[in-house]
Amino acid sequence: MKIRYHTRKLEKSVESLSAIRKYYGDRAKKVALRLEQLSVAPNLDAMRNVPAANCHALKAPRVGELAVDISPNHRLIFIPDHNPLPRKEDGALDWKLVTDIEITAIGEDYH
């Protein structure tokens, strides 16, 4: 998938393994792993086949956002970067057609 970052600061936090270590500490390996998995996935639906990632849609008040697990309490949060969003006939997001994402947060504990 094609990955874009919501802010330049967020993008800089993952520019290199040393930057990932600096910003995310003990979660650095998982952050790097999830970013790699997202980048090589052909579409978002493929991430559903990575059980440890637990790729899922968020609920109110964060409807429209998606996440993958970094740790039991921390997530990498993103949105589909398509305009218009690919939808199924029933109006649900078509995960197989999502090939571009925008990462909005890394390491967030939204619980």
N, CA, C and O atoms as a GROMACS GRO file, in nm:
protein
  444
    1MET      N    1   0.083  -0.117   0.000
    1MET     CA    2   0.000   0.000   0.000
    1MET      C    3   0.088   0.124   0.000
    1MET      O    4   0.203   0.121   0.043
    2LYS      N    5   0.030   0.229  -0.048
    2LYS     CA    6   0.098   0.359  -0.046
    2LYS      C    7   0.064   0.426   0.087
    2LYS      O    8  -0.053   0.435   0.126
    3ILE      N    9   0.168   0.473   0.157
    3ILE     CA   10   0.149   0.533   0.289
    3ILE      C   11   0.187   0.680   0.284
    3ILE      O   12   0.292   0.718   0.231
    4ARG      N   13   0.100   0.762   0.339
    4ARG     CA   14   0.125   0.905   0.355
    4ARG      C   15   0.109   0.935   0.504
    4ARG      O   16   0.044   0.860   0.577
    5TYR      N   17   0.169   1.045   0.548
    5TYR     CA   18   0.163   1.082   0.689
    5TYR      C   19   0.089   1.213   0.706
    5TYR      O   20   0.102   1.304   0.624
    6HIS      N   21   0.012   1.223   0.812
    6HIS     CA   22  -0.071   1.340   0.838
    6HIS      C   23   0.012   1.467   0.860
    6HIS      O   24  -0.028   1.576   0.818
    7THR      N   25   0.128   1.452   0.924
    7THR     CA   26   0.215   1.567   0.948
    7THR      C   27   0.358   1.531   0.912
    7THR      O   28   0.395   1.414   0.908
    8ARG      N   29   0.438   1.633   0.887
    8ARG     CA   30   0.580   1.612   0.859
    8ARG      C   31   0.650   1.556   0.984
    8ARG      O   32   0.739   1.472   0.972
    9LYS      N   33   0.610   1.601   1.102
    9LYS     CA   34   0.669   1.552   1.227
    9LYS      C   35   0.647   1.402   1.242
    9LYS      O   36   0.738   1.329   1.282
   10LEU      N   37   0.528   1.356   1.210
   10LEU     CA   38   0.496   1.214   1.216
   10LEU      C   39   0.581   1.136   1.116
   10LEU      O   40   0.633   1.030   1.148
   11GLU      N   41   0.595   1.190   0.996
   11GLU     CA   42   0.678   1.126   0.894
   11GLU      C   43   0.824   1.117   0.938
   11GLU      O   44   0.889   1.014   0.919
   12LYS      N   45   0.876   1.224   0.997
   12LYS     CA   46   1.014   1.225   1.044
   12LYS      C   47   1.037   1.123   1.155
   12LYS      O   48   1.148   1.071   1.170
   13SER      N   49   0.932   1.094   1.233
   13SER     CA   50   0.947   0.999   1.344
   13SER      C   51   0.970   0.856   1.296
   13SER      O   52   1.006   0.769   1.375
   14VAL      N   53   0.949   0.830   1.168
   14VAL     CA   54   0.968   0.695   1.115
   14VAL      C   55   1.062   0.691   0.994
   14VAL      O   56   1.064   0.594   0.920
   15GLU      N   57   1.140   0.797   0.976
   15GLU     CA   58   1.230   0.804   0.860
   15GLU      C   59   1.342   0.700   0.864
   15GLU      O   60   1.391   0.658   0.759
   16SER      N   61   1.382   0.660   0.982
   16SER     CA   62   1.489   0.562   0.996
   16SER      C   63   1.464   0.480   1.121
   16SER      O   64   1.382   0.516   1.206
   17LEU      N   65   1.535   0.370   1.132
   17LEU     CA   66   1.521   0.286   1.251
   17LEU      C   67   1.564   0.361   1.376
   17LEU      O   68   1.504   0.344   1.482
   18SER      N   69   1.666   0.444   1.364
   18SER     CA   70   1.711   0.521   1.482
   18SER      C   71   1.604   0.624   1.522
   18SER      O   72   1.584   0.647   1.641
   19ALA      N   73   1.536   0.685   1.426
   19ALA     CA   74   1.428   0.779   1.458
   19ALA      C   75   1.312   0.706   1.524
   19ALA      O   76   1.253   0.756   1.620
   20ILE      N   77   1.280   0.586   1.474
   20ILE     CA   78   1.173   0.507   1.534
   20ILE      C   79   1.208   0.473   1.678
   20ILE      O   80   1.123   0.482   1.767
   21ARG      N   81   1.333   0.435   1.702
   21ARG     CA   82   1.376   0.404   1.840
   21ARG      C   83   1.365   0.527   1.929
   21ARG      O   84   1.320   0.519   2.043
   22LYS      N   85   1.407   0.642   1.876
   22LYS     CA   86   1.404   0.767   1.953
   22LYS      C   87   1.262   0.804   1.994
   22LYS      O   88   1.237   0.840   2.109
   23TYR      N   89   1.168   0.796   1.900
   23TYR     CA   90   1.031   0.840   1.925
   23TYR      C   91   0.944   0.736   1.996
   23TYR      O   92   0.855   0.772   2.072
   24TYR      N   93   0.970   0.607   1.971
   24TYR     CA   94   0.877   0.504   2.020
   24TYR      C   95   0.938   0.407   2.120
   24TYR      O   96   0.868   0.316   2.166
   25GLY      N   97   1.064   0.423   2.153
   25GLY     CA   98   1.127   0.346   2.260
   25GLY      C   99   1.108   0.197   2.250
   25GLY      O  100   1.141   0.136   2.148
   26ASP      N  101   1.054   0.137   2.356
   26ASP     CA  102   1.040  -0.008   2.362
   26ASP      C  103   0.937  -0.062   2.262
   26ASP      O  104   0.930  -0.184   2.243
   27ARG      N  105   0.859   0.022   2.201
   27ARG     CA  106   0.763  -0.021   2.098
   27ARG      C  107   0.820  -0.008   1.956
   27ARG      O  108   0.749  -0.033   1.859
   28ALA      N  109   0.945   0.032   1.944
   28ALA     CA  110   1.006   0.061   1.813
   28ALA      C  111   1.000  -0.057   1.717
   28ALA      O  112   0.966  -0.039   1.600
   29LYS      N  113   1.032  -0.177   1.764
   29LYS     CA  114   1.031  -0.294   1.675
   29LYS      C  115   0.893  -0.321   1.619
   29LYS      O  116   0.880  -0.352   1.501
   30LYS      N  117   0.790  -0.309   1.702
   30LYS     CA  118   0.653  -0.332   1.655
   30LYS      C  119   0.608  -0.223   1.559
   30LYS      O  120   0.539  -0.251   1.461
   31VAL      N  121   0.647  -0.098   1.586
   31VAL     CA  122   0.613   0.012   1.496
   31VAL      C  123   0.675  -0.014   1.359
   31VAL      O  124   0.607  -0.004   1.257
   32ALA      N  125   0.803  -0.048   1.357
   32ALA     CA  126   0.872  -0.076   1.231
   32ALA      C  127   0.809  -0.195   1.159
   32ALA      O  128   0.791  -0.192   1.037
   33LEU      N  129   0.775  -0.299   1.234
   33LEU     CA  130   0.712  -0.417   1.175
   33LEU      C  131   0.576  -0.383   1.112
   33LEU      O  132   0.549  -0.422   0.999
   34ARG      N  133   0.492  -0.310   1.185
   34ARG     CA  134   0.359  -0.275   1.132
   34ARG      C  135   0.371  -0.186   1.008
   34ARG      O  136   0.295  -0.204   0.913
   35LEU      N  137   0.464  -0.092   1.009
   35LEU     CA  138   0.483  -0.007   0.892
   35LEU      C  139   0.528  -0.090   0.772
   35LEU      O  140   0.482  -0.067   0.660
   36GLU      N  141   0.616  -0.186   0.795
   36GLU     CA  142   0.661  -0.274   0.687
   36GLU      C  143   0.545  -0.358   0.635
   36GLU      O  144   0.527  -0.372   0.514
   37GLN      N  145   0.466  -0.414   0.726
   37GLN     CA  146   0.352  -0.496   0.684
   37GLN      C  147   0.252  -0.415   0.604
   37GLN      O  148   0.200  -0.462   0.503
   38LEU      N  149   0.226  -0.293   0.647
   38LEU     CA  150   0.134  -0.207   0.572
   38LEU      C  151   0.189  -0.172   0.435
   38LEU      O  152   0.115  -0.170   0.337
   39SER      N  153   0.318  -0.145   0.428
   39SER     CA  154   0.376  -0.103   0.300
   39SER      C  155   0.381  -0.216   0.196
   39SER      O  156   0.372  -0.189   0.077
   40VAL      N  157   0.394  -0.340   0.240
   40VAL     CA  158   0.400  -0.451   0.144
   40VAL      C  159   0.263  -0.512   0.114
   40VAL      O  160   0.249  -0.590   0.020
   41ALA      N  161   0.164  -0.478   0.195
   41ALA     CA  162   0.029  -0.532   0.171
   41ALA      C  163  -0.026  -0.473   0.041
   41ALA      O  164  -0.016  -0.352   0.019
   42PRO      N  165  -0.085  -0.555  -0.044
   42PRO     CA  166  -0.142  -0.503  -0.169
   42PRO      C  167  -0.265  -0.415  -0.145
   42PRO      O  168  -0.295  -0.325  -0.224
   43ASN      N  169  -0.336  -0.444  -0.035
   43ASN     CA  170  -0.455  -0.366   0.000
   43ASN      C  171  -0.483  -0.386   0.149
   43ASN      O  172  -0.420  -0.468   0.215
   44LEU      N  173  -0.576  -0.310   0.200
   44LEU     CA  174  -0.606  -0.315   0.343
   44LEU      C  175  -0.663  -0.449   0.386
   44LEU      O  176  -0.640  -0.493   0.499
   45ASP      N  177  -0.736  -0.515   0.299
   45ASP     CA  178  -0.793  -0.645   0.332
   45ASP      C  179  -0.684  -0.746   0.368
   45ASP      O  180  -0.706  -0.835   0.451
   46ALA      N  181  -0.567  -0.735   0.308
   46ALA     CA  182  -0.456  -0.827   0.336
   46ALA      C  183  -0.412  -0.815   0.482
   46ALA      O  184  -0.364  -0.913   0.539
   47MET      N  185  -0.427  -0.699   0.542
   47MET     CA  186  -0.387  -0.681   0.682
   47MET      C  187  -0.478  -0.758   0.777
   47MET      O  188  -0.440  -0.786   0.890
   48ARG      N  189  -0.597  -0.791   0.733
   48ARG     CA  190  -0.687  -0.872   0.816
   48ARG      C  191  -0.633  -1.013   0.834
   48ARG      O  192  -0.673  -1.083   0.928
   49ASN      N  193  -0.542  -1.056   0.746
   49ASN     CA  194  -0.483  -1.190   0.755
   49ASN      C  195  -0.358  -1.194   0.841
   49ASN      O  196  -0.292  -1.297   0.850
   50VAL      N  197  -0.324  -1.082   0.904
   50VAL     CA  198  -0.211  -1.075   0.997
   50VAL      C  199  -0.271  -1.068   1.137
   50VAL      O  200  -0.298  -0.959   1.187
   51PRO      N  201  -0.292  -1.184   1.202
   51PRO     CA  202  -0.364  -1.186   1.329
   51PRO      C  203  -0.306  -1.093   1.436
   51PRO      O  204  -0.382  -1.027   1.507
   52ALA      N  205  -0.174  -1.086   1.448
   52ALA     CA  206  -0.114  -1.002   1.552
   52ALA      C  207  -0.138  -0.853   1.529
   52ALA      O  208  -0.134  -0.774   1.623
   53ALA      N  209  -0.164  -0.815   1.404
   53ALA     CA  210  -0.189  -0.673   1.374
   53ALA      C  211  -0.328  -0.630   1.420
   53ALA      O  212  -0.349  -0.514   1.454
   54ASN      N  213  -0.422  -0.723   1.420
   54ASN     CA  214  -0.560  -0.692   1.462
   54ASN      C  215  -0.612  -0.567   1.392
   54ASN      O  216  -0.659  -0.473   1.458
   55CYS      N  217  -0.605  -0.566   1.261
   55CYS     CA  218  -0.652  -0.451   1.183
   55CYS      C  219  -0.803  -0.438   1.200
   55CYS      O  220  -0.879  -0.531   1.174
   56HIS      N  221  -0.846  -0.319   1.245
   56HIS     CA  222  -0.988  -0.301   1.275
   56HIS      C  223  -1.031  -0.156   1.257
   56HIS      O  224  -0.950  -0.064   1.263
   57ALA      N  225  -1.161  -0.139   1.236
   57ALA     CA  226  -1.221  -0.006   1.227
   57ALA      C  227  -1.252   0.042   1.368
   57ALA      O  228  -1.290  -0.037   1.455
   58LEU      N  229  -1.237   0.171   1.390
   58LEU     CA  230  -1.267   0.227   1.522
   58LEU      C  231  -1.414   0.266   1.529
   58LEU      O  232  -1.481   0.285   1.428
   59LYS      N  233  -1.461   0.278   1.651
   59LYS     CA  234  -1.601   0.312   1.676
   59LYS      C  235  -1.612   0.457   1.721
   59LYS      O  236  -1.511   0.525   1.738
   60ALA      N  237  -1.736   0.503   1.740
   60ALA     CA  238  -1.762   0.641   1.781
   60ALA      C  239  -1.678   0.675   1.902
   60ALA      O  240  -1.667   0.592   1.993
   61PRO      N  241  -1.619   0.788   1.909
   61PRO     CA  242  -1.632   0.903   1.820
   61PRO      C  243  -1.531   0.904   1.706
   61PRO      O  244  -1.512   1.008   1.642
   62ARG      N  245  -1.465   0.792   1.679
   62ARG     CA  246  -1.359   0.787   1.579
   62ARG      C  247  -1.399   0.709   1.454
   62ARG      O  248  -1.314   0.647   1.390
   63VAL      N  249  -1.525   0.712   1.420
   63VAL     CA  250  -1.575   0.642   1.300
   63VAL      C  251  -1.501   0.696   1.177
   63VAL      O  252  -1.482   0.817   1.163
   64GLY      N  253  -1.460   0.605   1.090
   64GLY     CA  254  -1.386   0.643   0.970
   64GLY      C  255  -1.237   0.619   0.984
   64GLY      O  256  -1.164   0.616   0.885
   65GLU      N  257  -1.191   0.601   1.108
   65GLU     CA  258  -1.051   0.572   1.133
   65GLU      C  259  -1.034   0.421   1.151
   65GLU      O  260  -1.126   0.351   1.191
   66LEU      N  261  -0.912   0.374   1.121
   66LEU     CA  262  -0.879   0.233   1.136
   66LEU      C  263  -0.750   0.224   1.217
   66LEU      O  264  -0.679   0.323   1.234
   67ALA      N  265  -0.720   0.104   1.267
   67ALA     CA  266  -0.601   0.088   1.349
   67ALA      C  267  -0.544  -0.052   1.337
   67ALA      O  268  -0.614  -0.148   1.304
   68VAL      N  269  -0.414  -0.062   1.365
   68VAL     CA  270  -0.347  -0.190   1.384
   68VAL      C  271  -0.279  -0.182   1.521
   68VAL      O  272  -0.237  -0.075   1.565
   69ASP      N  273  -0.268  -0.296   1.586
   69ASP     CA  274  -0.208  -0.302   1.719
   69ASP      C  275  -0.056  -0.290   1.712
   69ASP      O  276   0.009  -0.346   1.624
   70ILE      N  277  -0.002  -0.215   1.808
   70ILE     CA  278   0.142  -0.209   1.830
   70ILE      C  279   0.174  -0.284   1.959
   70ILE      O  280   0.273  -0.356   1.967
   71SER      N  281   0.090  -0.266   2.058
   71SER     CA  282   0.099  -0.336   2.186
   71SER      C  283  -0.044  -0.354   2.235
   71SER      O  284  -0.137  -0.309   2.169
   72PRO      N  285  -0.064  -0.418   2.349
   72PRO     CA  286  -0.201  -0.434   2.396
   72PRO      C  287  -0.278  -0.302   2.412
   72PRO      O  288  -0.400  -0.300   2.396
   73ASN      N  289  -0.209  -0.192   2.442
   73ASN     CA  290  -0.278  -0.065   2.462
   73ASN      C  291  -0.248   0.041   2.356
   73ASN      O  292  -0.312   0.147   2.358
   74HIS      N  293  -0.156   0.017   2.266
   74HIS     CA  294  -0.114   0.120   2.171
   74HIS      C  295  -0.143   0.078   2.027
   74HIS      O  296  -0.131  -0.039   1.990
   75ARG      N  297  -0.182   0.177   1.949
   75ARG     CA  298  -0.223   0.151   1.810
   75ARG      C  299  -0.155   0.245   1.712
   75ARG      O  300  -0.110   0.354   1.748
   76LEU      N  301  -0.147   0.202   1.589
   76LEU     CA  302  -0.111   0.286   1.477
   76LEU      C  303  -0.244   0.319   1.410
   76LEU      O  304  -0.314   0.229   1.363
   77ILE      N  305  -0.280   0.447   1.404
   77ILE     CA  306  -0.411   0.491   1.355
   77ILE      C  307  -0.396   0.550   1.215
   77ILE      O  308  -0.301   0.622   1.187
   78PHE      N  309  -0.491   0.517   1.128
   78PHE     CA  310  -0.485   0.568   0.991
   78PHE      C  311  -0.625   0.580   0.932
   78PHE      O  312  -0.723   0.530   0.987
   79ILE      N  313  -0.630   0.648   0.819
   79ILE     CA  314  -0.754   0.661   0.743
   79ILE      C  315  -0.726   0.621   0.599
   79ILE      O  316  -0.612   0.635   0.553
   80PRO      N  317  -0.826   0.574   0.527
   80PRO     CA  318  -0.806   0.547   0.384
   80PRO      C  319  -0.780   0.680   0.313
   80PRO      O  320  -0.847   0.780   0.340
   81ASP      N  321  -0.684   0.682   0.225
   81ASP     CA  322  -0.647   0.804   0.152
   81ASP      C  323  -0.700   0.796   0.009
   81ASP      O  324  -0.625   0.796  -0.088
   82HIS      N  325  -0.833   0.791   0.000
   82HIS     CA  326  -0.902   0.784  -0.129
   82HIS      C  327  -1.013   0.889  -0.129
   82HIS      O  328  -1.077   0.913  -0.027
   83ASN      N  329  -1.035   0.949  -0.244
   83ASN     CA  330  -1.146   1.042  -0.257
   83ASN      C  331  -1.212   1.018  -0.392
   83ASN      O  332  -1.154   1.053  -0.495
   84PRO      N  333  -1.329   0.960  -0.396
   84PRO     CA  334  -1.413   0.917  -0.285
   84PRO      C  335  -1.364   0.784  -0.227
   84PRO      O  336  -1.286   0.713  -0.290
   85LEU      N  337  -1.413   0.752  -0.108
   85LEU     CA  338  -1.379   0.624  -0.045
   85LEU      C  339  -1.438   0.509  -0.124
   85LEU      O  340  -1.552   0.520  -0.170
   86PRO      N  341  -1.364   0.399  -0.141
   86PRO     CA  342  -1.421   0.282  -0.208
   86PRO      C  343  -1.524   0.216  -0.118
   86PRO      O  344  -1.494   0.178  -0.005
   87ARG      N  345  -1.644   0.204  -0.168
   87ARG     CA  346  -1.755   0.149  -0.089
   87ARG      C  347  -1.814   0.027  -0.158
   87ARG      O  348  -1.811   0.014  -0.280
   88LYS      N  349  -1.869  -0.061  -0.076
   88LYS     CA  350  -1.946  -0.174  -0.127
   88LYS      C  351  -2.088  -0.125  -0.154
   88LYS      O  352  -2.121  -0.011  -0.121
   89GLU      N  353  -2.170  -0.208  -0.213
   89GLU     CA  354  -2.308  -0.170  -0.244
   89GLU      C  355  -2.387  -0.134  -0.119
   89GLU      O  356  -2.477  -0.051  -0.125
   90ASP      N  357  -2.354  -0.198  -0.006
   90ASP     CA  358  -2.426  -0.170   0.118
   90ASP      C  359  -2.375  -0.045   0.190
   90ASP      O  360  -2.427  -0.010   0.296
   91GLY      N  361  -2.274   0.022   0.133
   91GLY     CA  362  -2.221   0.144   0.191
   91GLY      C  363  -2.099   0.125   0.279
   91GLY      O  364  -2.034   0.222   0.319
   92ALA      N  365  -2.066   0.000   0.311
   92ALA     CA  366  -1.949  -0.030   0.395
   92ALA      C  367  -1.820  -0.006   0.316
   92ALA      O  368  -1.819  -0.014   0.193
   93LEU      N  369  -1.714   0.022   0.387
   93LEU     CA  370  -1.583   0.040   0.324
   93LEU      C  371  -1.541  -0.090   0.256
   93LEU      O  372  -1.549  -0.197   0.316
   94ASP      N  373  -1.496  -0.081   0.132
   94ASP     CA  374  -1.446  -0.198   0.059
   94ASP      C  375  -1.296  -0.211   0.085
   94ASP      O  376  -1.215  -0.148   0.017
   95TRP      N  377  -1.260  -0.292   0.184
   95TRP     CA  378  -1.122  -0.306   0.228
   95TRP      C  379  -1.030  -0.354   0.116
   95TRP      O  380  -0.911  -0.322   0.116
   96LYS      N  381  -1.082  -0.430   0.021
   96LYS     CA  382  -1.001  -0.482  -0.089
   96LYS      C  383  -0.957  -0.372  -0.185
   96LYS      O  384  -0.858  -0.388  -0.256
   97LEU      N  385  -1.031  -0.262  -0.188
   97LEU     CA  386  -0.998  -0.152  -0.280
   97LEU      C  387  -0.919  -0.040  -0.213
   97LEU      O  388  -0.881   0.056  -0.280
   98VAL      N  389  -0.893  -0.051  -0.083
   98VAL     CA  390  -0.813   0.050  -0.015
   98VAL      C  391  -0.666   0.016  -0.036
   98VAL      O  392  -0.615  -0.081   0.019
   99THR      N  393  -0.598   0.098  -0.116
   99THR     CA  394  -0.458   0.076  -0.148
   99THR      C  395  -0.369   0.192  -0.102
   99THR      O  396  -0.247   0.184  -0.111
  100ASP      N  397  -0.431   0.300  -0.055
  100ASP     CA  398  -0.358   0.417  -0.006
  100ASP      C  399  -0.412   0.453   0.132
  100ASP      O  400  -0.533   0.456   0.153
  101ILE      N  401  -0.320   0.481   0.226
  101ILE     CA  402  -0.364   0.521   0.359
  101ILE      C  403  -0.285   0.644   0.404
  101ILE      O  404  -0.176   0.673   0.355
  102GLU      N  405  -0.344   0.715   0.500
  102GLU     CA  406  -0.277   0.828   0.564
  102GLU      C  407  -0.269   0.797   0.713
  102GLU      O  408  -0.371   0.783   0.780
  103ILE      N  409  -0.147   0.786   0.764
  103ILE     CA  410  -0.127   0.758   0.906
  103ILE      C  411  -0.146   0.888   0.983
  103ILE      O  412  -0.082   0.989   0.953
  104THR      N  413  -0.233   0.883   1.083
  104THR     CA  414  -0.264   1.004   1.161
  104THR      C  415  -0.201   1.002   1.300
  104THR      O  416  -0.182   1.107   1.360
  105ALA      N  417  -0.169   0.884   1.352
  105ALA     CA  418  -0.107   0.874   1.485
  105ALA      C  419  -0.037   0.740   1.499
  105ALA      O  420  -0.080   0.640   1.441
  106ILE      N  421   0.071   0.740   1.576
  106ILE     CA  422   0.145   0.617   1.604
  106ILE      C  423   0.167   0.609   1.754
  106ILE      O  424   0.212   0.705   1.817
  107GLY      N  425   0.136   0.493   1.810
  107GLY     CA  426   0.161   0.471   1.952
  107GLY      C  427   0.053   0.526   2.042
  107GLY      O  428   0.072   0.537   2.164
  108GLU      N  429  -0.059   0.560   1.984
  108GLU     CA  430  -0.167   0.621   2.063
  108GLU      C  431  -0.242   0.517   2.144
  108GLU      O  432  -0.268   0.406   2.097
  109ASP      N  433  -0.275   0.554   2.266
  109ASP     CA  434  -0.361   0.472   2.352
  109ASP      C  435  -0.493   0.547   2.362
  109ASP      O  436  -0.507   0.639   2.443
  110TYR      N  437  -0.592   0.508   2.282
  110TYR     CA  438  -0.718   0.581   2.277
  110TYR      C  439  -0.822   0.523   2.370
  110TYR      O  440  -0.937   0.566   2.369
  111HIS      N  441  -0.785   0.426   2.451
  111HIS     CA  442  -0.882   0.364   2.542
  111HIS      C  443  -0.905   0.449   2.663
  111HIS      O  444  -0.984   0.413   2.750
   0.00000   0.00000   0.00000
